[in-house]
Amino acid sequence: MDTKTLINVVAHINYKYERICRTANILDPYTEGYLDALERLTDYFQGAIDAEAATMESAMENGE
């Protein structure tokens, strides 16, 4: 997946996460598990974005 797609996926997940957190006063175990899964997925994709950014920065510093 390219970086732009990953950024869009993370933004969508964050939107969904925020929407659920704002609308749910009492979270049932399923919803809590769903939110935990979204958070882990976001962290995974954010790590990929950060790694790609580091690679691009390194390439620019090395004049590639």
Secondary structure, DSSP 8 states (H G I E B T S, - for coil): --HHHHHHHHHHHHHHHHHHHHH-SS--HHHHHHHHHHHHHHHHHHHHHHHHHHHHHHHHHTT-
